[in-house]
């Protein structure tokens, strides 16, 4: 029976992480007292960013790539929102309606060209 299970490498990983954490701790402790807090924050930030990037990479691998953006739907929503807002505050509502019309025309043009 071989130990090729995914859990077989956990103790080695944990030991490596502990070793790296001890090394980072030693490096921080050997720095000047004024810089220690900054170095701790830097270490925390780098670890957080690495974990976030790894999680994003896993999500990208698992899902399909996002489709191209078509502003047609957003334009309809902005147009409706602008129409409702034009009763309360006219200039802003009219400006939103104009922006919505531009988005609708842009989205229609994109849809027409793709066919």
Secondary structure, DSSP 8 states (H G I E B T S, - for coil): ----SGGGGHHHHHHHHHHHHHHHHHHHHHS-HHHHHHHHHHHHHHHHHHHHHHHHHHHHHHS-------THHHHHHHHHHHHHHHHHSHHHHHHHHHHHHHHHHHHHHHHHHH-
